Amino acid sequence: MKIIKVSSFAGASEALPTVGNFGGSYYFDTNFSYLEQIVAKDKTFVITDTHVFESNQQLFEGWQTIVLPAGEEHKQQATVDFIIGKLIAGNADRTSFIVGVGGGVVTDITGYAASIYMRGVKFGFVPTTILAMVDASIGGKNGVDVGIYKNLVGLIKQPEFLLFDYTFLKTLPHEQWINGFAEVIKHACIKDAELFALLENESIENFQKDKSKLANLIEKNVQIKTTVVVNDEFENGDRKLLNFGHTLGHAIENLYLLPHGHAVSIGMMAACAISQSSNNFSSSDTERIKLLLEKYHLPTKYAFDKEKIWTVLKMDKKRVSNSMNFILLNSIGEAMIQPIDLHELENLIH
Protein backbone atom coordinates (compact mmCIF):
# COMPACT_ATOMS: atom_id res chain seq x y z
CA MET A 1 0.00 0.00 0.00
CA LYS A 2 1.18 3.52 -0.81
CA ILE A 3 -0.23 6.41 1.22
CA ILE A 4 0.26 9.83 -0.33
CA LYS A 5 -0.71 13.09 1.30
CA VAL A 6 -1.98 15.61 -1.21
CA SER A 7 0.14 18.28 0.48
CA SER A 8 3.30 16.39 -0.58
CA PHE A 9 2.25 14.51 -3.69
CA ALA A 10 4.75 11.98 -4.99
CA GLY A 11 6.17 12.78 -8.37
CA ALA A 12 5.59 16.51 -8.13
CA SER A 13 8.55 18.82 -8.53
CA GLU A 14 7.73 20.39 -5.19
CA ALA A 15 5.26 19.87 -2.36
CA LEU A 16 1.76 20.70 -3.51
CA PRO A 17 -0.46 22.95 -1.43
CA THR A 18 -3.59 21.43 0.05
CA VAL A 19 -6.79 21.59 -2.00
CA GLY A 20 -8.89 24.18 -0.20
CA ASN A 21 -9.30 22.73 3.26
CA PHE A 22 -8.33 19.27 2.05
CA GLY A 23 -5.21 17.86 3.61
CA GLY A 24 -6.40 14.32 3.04
CA SER A 25 -4.70 11.17 1.79
CA TYR A 26 -4.68 8.92 -1.25
CA TYR A 27 -4.38 5.24 -0.31
CA PHE A 28 -3.05 3.55 -3.45
CA ASP A 29 -3.10 -0.19 -4.12
CA THR A 30 -4.75 -1.03 -0.81
CA ASN A 31 -7.56 -3.31 0.30
CA PHE A 32 -11.12 -2.29 1.04
CA SER A 33 -10.76 -3.81 4.51
CA TYR A 34 -8.31 -1.01 5.38
CA LEU A 35 -11.32 1.32 5.47
CA GLU A 36 -11.82 0.28 9.10
CA GLN A 37 -8.43 1.86 9.89
CA ILE A 38 -9.55 5.19 8.42
CA VAL A 39 -13.10 5.64 9.71
CA ALA A 40 -15.10 4.47 12.74
CA LYS A 41 -17.34 1.69 11.51
CA ASP A 42 -20.18 2.49 13.91
CA LYS A 43 -20.27 6.15 12.79
CA THR A 44 -19.96 5.53 9.05
CA PHE A 45 -22.57 5.17 6.32
CA VAL A 46 -21.45 3.53 3.07
CA ILE A 47 -23.22 4.47 -0.17
CA THR A 48 -22.93 2.20 -3.20
CA ASP A 49 -25.05 1.00 -6.11
CA THR A 50 -26.70 -2.30 -7.00
CA HIS A 51 -23.95 -3.34 -9.43
CA VAL A 52 -21.10 -2.92 -6.93
CA PHE A 53 -23.12 -4.32 -4.02
CA GLU A 54 -24.25 -7.47 -5.84
CA SER A 55 -20.68 -8.23 -7.01
CA ASN A 56 -19.08 -7.61 -3.58
CA GLN A 57 -21.73 -8.27 -0.94
CA GLN A 58 -19.26 -9.79 1.51
CA LEU A 59 -17.28 -6.55 1.70
CA PHE A 60 -20.27 -4.63 3.02
CA GLU A 61 -21.07 -6.98 5.90
CA GLY A 62 -21.18 -5.03 9.16
CA TRP A 63 -21.31 -1.63 7.44
CA GLN A 64 -24.40 0.60 7.47
CA THR A 65 -24.95 0.50 3.71
CA ILE A 66 -27.27 2.53 1.50
CA VAL A 67 -27.69 0.87 -1.91
CA LEU A 68 -28.75 3.04 -4.85
CA PRO A 69 -30.08 1.93 -8.23
CA ALA A 70 -27.22 1.95 -10.76
CA GLY A 71 -27.04 4.28 -13.74
CA GLU A 72 -26.67 7.91 -14.77
CA GLU A 73 -30.46 8.25 -15.01
CA HIS A 74 -30.59 8.01 -11.21
CA LYS A 75 -28.12 10.87 -10.72
CA GLN A 76 -30.98 13.18 -9.80
CA GLN A 77 -32.18 15.13 -6.76
CA ALA A 78 -34.72 12.39 -5.95
CA THR A 79 -31.85 9.98 -5.25
CA VAL A 80 -30.22 12.52 -2.93
CA ASP A 81 -33.53 12.87 -1.08
CA PHE A 82 -33.62 9.08 -0.73
CA ILE A 83 -30.11 9.11 0.78
CA ILE A 84 -31.01 11.87 3.21
CA GLY A 85 -34.07 9.90 4.29
CA LYS A 86 -31.87 6.87 5.01
CA LEU A 87 -29.39 9.03 6.96
CA ILE A 88 -32.20 10.44 9.09
CA ALA A 89 -33.58 6.94 9.71
CA GLY A 90 -30.08 5.82 10.73
CA ASN A 91 -29.70 8.73 13.18
CA ALA A 92 -26.74 10.17 11.29
CA ASP A 93 -25.42 13.33 12.95
CA ARG A 94 -22.65 15.87 12.32
CA THR A 95 -20.02 13.42 13.55
CA SER A 96 -21.09 10.75 11.06
CA PHE A 97 -18.86 9.89 8.11
CA ILE A 98 -20.10 8.98 4.63
CA VAL A 99 -18.12 6.84 2.17
CA GLY A 100 -19.06 6.49 -1.49
CA VAL A 101 -18.06 3.15 -3.00
CA GLY A 102 -18.62 3.05 -6.74
CA GLY A 103 -18.14 4.79 -10.04
CA GLY A 104 -18.51 8.44 -10.92
CA VAL A 105 -22.27 8.54 -10.40
CA VAL A 106 -21.94 7.21 -6.85
CA THR A 107 -19.04 9.48 -5.91
CA ASP A 108 -20.78 12.57 -7.36
CA ILE A 109 -24.02 11.84 -5.48
CA THR A 110 -22.27 10.85 -2.25
CA GLY A 111 -20.17 14.01 -2.12
CA TYR A 112 -23.22 16.16 -2.81
CA ALA A 113 -25.46 14.46 -0.24
CA ALA A 114 -22.72 14.56 2.43
CA SER A 115 -22.02 18.24 1.71
CA ILE A 116 -25.62 19.34 2.26
CA TYR A 117 -26.69 16.96 5.06
CA MET A 118 -26.74 18.99 8.30
CA ARG A 119 -24.80 21.64 6.33
CA GLY A 120 -21.99 19.19 5.71
CA VAL A 121 -20.50 16.01 7.13
CA LYS A 122 -17.14 14.48 6.27
CA PHE A 123 -16.89 12.02 3.39
CA GLY A 124 -14.42 9.90 1.43
CA PHE A 125 -14.44 7.75 -1.69
CA VAL A 126 -13.54 4.23 -2.75
CA PRO A 127 -13.66 4.51 -6.58
CA THR A 128 -14.41 1.20 -8.27
CA THR A 129 -14.10 2.03 -12.00
CA ILE A 130 -11.26 3.30 -14.17
CA LEU A 131 -13.20 6.50 -14.84
CA ALA A 132 -13.77 7.17 -11.14
CA MET A 133 -10.17 6.32 -10.21
CA VAL A 134 -8.53 8.62 -12.76
CA ASP A 135 -11.07 11.43 -12.85
CA ALA A 136 -14.53 11.52 -11.24
CA SER A 137 -13.51 10.98 -7.61
CA ILE A 138 -10.72 13.58 -7.73
CA GLY A 139 -11.12 17.31 -7.27
CA GLY A 140 -14.23 17.80 -5.16
CA LYS A 141 -16.87 18.35 -7.85
CA ASN A 142 -20.09 16.86 -6.50
CA GLY A 143 -23.61 17.14 -7.84
CA VAL A 144 -26.52 15.78 -9.83
CA ASP A 145 -28.10 16.17 -13.24
CA VAL A 146 -31.33 18.06 -13.79
CA GLY A 147 -33.19 16.13 -16.45
CA ILE A 148 -30.95 16.12 -19.53
CA TYR A 149 -28.70 18.87 -18.14
CA LYS A 150 -25.50 17.26 -16.88
CA ASN A 151 -24.15 18.26 -13.43
CA LEU A 152 -26.26 21.41 -13.40
CA VAL A 153 -26.66 21.41 -9.59
CA GLY A 154 -23.84 20.83 -7.15
CA LEU A 155 -20.88 22.25 -5.28
CA ILE A 156 -17.14 21.86 -4.80
CA LYS A 157 -16.10 20.21 -1.56
CA GLN A 158 -13.10 17.93 -1.15
CA PRO A 159 -13.22 14.35 0.18
CA GLU A 160 -11.14 13.49 3.23
CA PHE A 161 -9.53 10.55 1.44
CA LEU A 162 -9.54 8.30 -1.61
CA LEU A 163 -8.88 4.57 -1.22
CA PHE A 164 -7.84 2.73 -4.38
CA ASP A 165 -8.56 -1.01 -4.29
CA TYR A 166 -7.73 -2.36 -7.75
CA THR A 167 -9.44 -5.69 -7.08
CA PHE A 168 -12.77 -3.98 -7.83
CA LEU A 169 -11.61 -3.78 -11.45
CA LYS A 170 -11.66 -7.59 -11.73
CA THR A 171 -15.45 -7.51 -12.06
CA LEU A 172 -15.56 -4.31 -14.10
CA PRO A 173 -17.26 -4.95 -17.46
CA HIS A 174 -14.98 -4.44 -20.47
CA GLU A 175 -17.13 -1.57 -21.76
CA GLN A 176 -16.43 0.29 -18.51
CA TRP A 177 -12.68 -0.09 -19.05
CA ILE A 178 -13.22 1.54 -22.44
CA ASN A 179 -15.35 4.24 -20.84
CA GLY A 180 -12.62 5.15 -18.35
CA PHE A 181 -9.80 5.34 -20.87
CA ALA A 182 -11.45 8.33 -22.54
CA GLU A 183 -10.48 10.39 -19.49
CA VAL A 184 -6.95 8.95 -19.52
CA ILE A 185 -6.57 10.01 -23.16
CA LYS A 186 -8.04 13.42 -22.31
CA HIS A 187 -5.37 13.99 -19.65
CA ALA A 188 -2.67 13.05 -22.15
CA CYS A 189 -4.09 15.41 -24.79
CA ILE A 190 -4.17 18.47 -22.52
CA LYS A 191 -1.17 17.93 -20.24
CA ASP A 192 1.21 15.11 -21.11
CA ALA A 193 2.59 14.30 -24.57
CA GLU A 194 4.75 11.52 -23.08
CA LEU A 195 1.67 9.83 -21.63
CA PHE A 196 0.04 10.11 -25.06
CA ALA A 197 3.00 8.35 -26.67
CA LEU A 198 2.93 5.65 -23.99
CA LEU A 199 -0.75 5.01 -24.69
CA GLU A 200 0.00 4.70 -28.40
CA ASN A 201 2.38 1.84 -27.58
CA GLU A 202 0.01 0.07 -25.17
CA SER A 203 -3.59 -1.19 -25.17
CA ILE A 204 -6.41 -1.76 -22.70
CA GLU A 205 -5.58 -5.46 -22.79
CA ASN A 206 -1.97 -4.77 -21.76
CA PHE A 207 -3.10 -2.74 -18.75
CA GLN A 208 -5.62 -5.42 -17.79
CA LYS A 209 -2.91 -8.10 -17.77
CA ASP A 210 -0.20 -6.10 -15.98
CA LYS A 211 -1.18 -4.81 -12.52
CA SER A 212 2.02 -2.80 -12.17
CA LYS A 213 1.41 -0.97 -15.46
CA LEU A 214 -2.16 -0.28 -14.44
CA ALA A 215 -1.20 1.02 -10.99
CA ASN A 216 1.40 3.35 -12.52
CA LEU A 217 -1.12 4.61 -15.08
CA ILE A 218 -3.75 5.35 -12.45
CA GLU A 219 -1.26 7.14 -10.19
CA LYS A 220 0.01 9.19 -13.14
CA ASN A 221 -3.50 10.35 -13.99
CA VAL A 222 -4.32 11.10 -10.36
CA GLN A 223 -1.18 13.23 -10.24
CA ILE A 224 -2.14 15.13 -13.42
CA LYS A 225 -5.62 15.98 -12.21
CA THR A 226 -4.58 16.74 -8.62
CA THR A 227 -1.83 19.08 -9.80
CA VAL A 228 -4.39 21.04 -11.81
CA VAL A 229 -6.95 21.12 -8.98
CA VAL A 230 -4.59 22.26 -6.22
CA ASN A 231 -3.70 25.29 -8.31
CA ASP A 232 -7.28 26.14 -9.30
CA GLU A 233 -9.84 24.46 -7.05
CA PHE A 234 -12.82 26.55 -8.15
CA GLU A 235 -12.13 26.51 -11.92
CA ASN A 236 -11.15 30.10 -12.47
CA GLY A 237 -8.28 29.22 -14.81
CA ASP A 238 -6.27 26.09 -15.54
CA ARG A 239 -8.87 23.65 -14.19
CA LYS A 240 -11.08 24.56 -17.14
CA LEU A 241 -8.66 22.58 -19.32
CA LEU A 242 -10.05 19.39 -17.77
CA ASN A 243 -13.26 20.10 -19.72
CA PHE A 244 -11.59 19.18 -23.02
CA GLY A 245 -14.18 17.18 -24.97
CA HIS A 246 -16.84 17.73 -22.32
CA THR A 247 -18.74 20.69 -23.78
CA LEU A 248 -20.26 18.84 -26.71
CA GLY A 249 -19.77 15.55 -24.84
CA HIS A 250 -22.09 16.53 -21.98
CA ALA A 251 -24.67 17.80 -24.45
CA ILE A 252 -24.95 14.45 -26.24
CA GLU A 253 -24.35 12.19 -23.22
CA ASN A 254 -27.71 12.50 -21.48
CA LEU A 255 -29.71 13.36 -24.59
CA TYR A 256 -28.67 10.11 -26.29
CA LEU A 257 -27.94 8.05 -23.14
CA LEU A 258 -24.33 7.46 -24.19
CA PRO A 259 -21.65 6.25 -21.76
CA HIS A 260 -19.69 9.25 -20.45
CA GLY A 261 -16.40 8.17 -22.04
CA HIS A 262 -18.01 7.64 -25.44
CA ALA A 263 -19.58 11.10 -25.33
CA VAL A 264 -16.28 12.71 -24.27
CA SER A 265 -14.45 10.87 -27.07
CA ILE A 266 -16.82 12.34 -29.64
CA GLY A 267 -16.48 15.72 -27.95
CA MET A 268 -12.69 15.55 -28.16
CA MET A 269 -12.83 14.95 -31.89
CA ALA A 270 -15.16 17.94 -32.27
CA ALA A 271 -12.73 20.06 -30.22
CA CYS A 272 -9.87 18.90 -32.47
CA ALA A 273 -11.83 20.00 -35.54
CA ILE A 274 -12.48 23.42 -34.01
CA SER A 275 -8.80 23.62 -32.96
CA GLN A 276 -7.79 23.05 -36.58
CA SER A 277 -10.11 25.71 -37.93
CA SER A 278 -9.44 28.42 -35.34
CA ASN A 279 -6.13 27.55 -33.66
CA ASN A 280 -3.86 26.09 -36.38
CA PHE A 281 -3.86 22.69 -34.68
CA SER A 282 -2.29 20.24 -37.10
CA SER A 283 -4.37 17.72 -39.02
CA SER A 284 -1.69 15.09 -38.34
CA ASP A 285 -2.18 15.49 -34.58
CA THR A 286 -5.95 15.27 -35.05
CA GLU A 287 -5.35 11.99 -36.88
CA ARG A 288 -3.12 10.71 -34.04
CA ILE A 289 -5.85 11.43 -31.52
CA LYS A 290 -8.47 9.76 -33.71
CA LEU A 291 -6.34 6.64 -34.11
CA LEU A 292 -5.63 6.48 -30.37
CA LEU A 293 -9.31 6.77 -29.45
CA GLU A 294 -10.15 4.04 -31.94
CA LYS A 295 -7.34 1.85 -30.60
CA TYR A 296 -9.01 2.06 -27.19
CA HIS A 297 -12.36 1.15 -28.79
CA LEU A 298 -13.88 4.61 -28.40
CA PRO A 299 -16.16 6.24 -31.01
CA THR A 300 -14.88 9.22 -32.99
CA LYS A 301 -18.09 10.28 -34.75
CA TYR A 302 -21.79 10.27 -34.02
CA ALA A 303 -24.90 11.36 -35.91
CA PHE A 304 -26.92 13.69 -33.71
CA ASP A 305 -29.77 16.17 -34.07
CA LYS A 306 -27.93 19.49 -34.22
CA GLU A 307 -30.92 21.58 -33.10
CA LYS A 308 -31.54 19.41 -30.03
CA ILE A 309 -27.83 19.42 -29.18
CA TRP A 310 -27.63 23.19 -29.46
CA THR A 311 -30.62 23.60 -27.11
CA VAL A 312 -28.78 21.57 -24.45
CA LEU A 313 -25.29 22.90 -25.17
CA LYS A 314 -26.19 26.58 -24.71
CA MET A 315 -27.21 25.79 -21.09
CA ASP A 316 -23.74 24.39 -20.34
CA LYS A 317 -22.13 25.74 -17.15
CA LYS A 318 -19.16 26.97 -19.18
CA ARG A 319 -21.31 29.59 -20.92
CA VAL A 320 -20.49 33.15 -19.85
CA SER A 321 -22.95 35.73 -21.15
CA ASN A 322 -22.83 35.44 -24.96
CA SER A 323 -19.80 33.17 -25.26
CA MET A 324 -18.70 29.68 -24.30
CA ASN A 325 -15.33 28.80 -22.82
CA PHE A 326 -14.13 26.05 -25.16
CA ILE A 327 -10.99 23.97 -24.61
CA LEU A 328 -8.84 23.72 -27.71
CA LEU A 329 -5.42 22.23 -28.41
CA ASN A 330 -2.24 23.99 -29.48
CA SER A 331 -0.52 20.63 -29.75
CA ILE A 332 -0.80 17.21 -28.15
CA GLY A 333 -0.03 17.81 -24.48
CA GLU A 334 -0.83 21.53 -24.56
CA ALA A 335 -4.36 22.92 -24.32
CA MET A 336 -5.81 26.40 -24.08
CA ILE A 337 -9.03 28.10 -23.03
CA GLN A 338 -10.73 30.03 -25.82
CA PRO A 339 -14.05 31.89 -25.49
CA ILE A 340 -16.16 31.33 -28.60
CA ASP A 341 -19.09 33.59 -29.42
CA LEU A 342 -22.34 31.63 -29.14
CA HIS A 343 -23.42 32.56 -32.66
CA GLU A 344 -20.07 31.36 -34.04
CA LEU A 345 -20.25 28.19 -31.95
CA GLU A 346 -23.77 27.49 -33.21
CA ASN A 347 -22.49 27.76 -36.77
CA LEU A 348 -19.61 25.40 -35.95
CA ILE A 349 -21.99 22.84 -34.44
CA HIS A 350 -24.21 23.01 -37.51
Protein Blocks (a to p, Z undefined) as FASTA:
>chain_A
ZZddfklcghiabdcddehjaccdcdehiafklmmmmpcfklcccdddfklmmmmmmmmg
oiacddddedjklmcfklmmmmmmmmmmnopafkbccddeddfklmmmmmmmmmmgghia
adddddfbfklmmmmmgooiacddehjbghkbccddddfbdcddfklmmmgcfklmmmmm
mmmmmmmmmmomklmmmmmmmcfklmmmmmklmmmmmmmmmmmmmmmmmmomnopmmmmm
mmgoklmmmmmmmmnopafklmmmmmmmmmmmmmmmmnopafklmmmmmmmmmmnopafb
dcddfklmmmmmmmpfkbghjaccddddfbghiacdddddfklmmmmmZZ
